[in-house]
């Protein structure tokens, strides 16, 4: 039967290993989701773990398919990059010539890669991306807020009419 996909039945050992991988992807995504939730972004505590777990699941399925090759792994990553990019594009808002949500969109994309890295058993990449995302949000968000703050207005002398009470007469 050529053309049919032959799936190996997982053993309890491989199934438990895969469940642990999904759990790791979930746990790595939680801090980023929590950060986005606290910042009141459109994607947060629910979205990030789901993206990471789904990407991990796709990678696990791809690597556990008998006869899988590096070409098939590449196609899995290409599909993940495109699909997660589409999800990230949904959180970008445009209003009067400005775009918001870019960091959230980028972090959704990053969490997809974290999930894929866990699924491909590249834990060092998953942990490094999570730590770098957290550091970016923790260290650079205050700087961005300062840079985005409107400059202080000019200092003006108080208007004498505003400082006098009606019928008070001139102040000396």
Beta strands, then each sheet from edge to edge (+ up, - down):
strand 1: 93-95
strand 2: 98-100
sheet 1: 1+ 2-
end
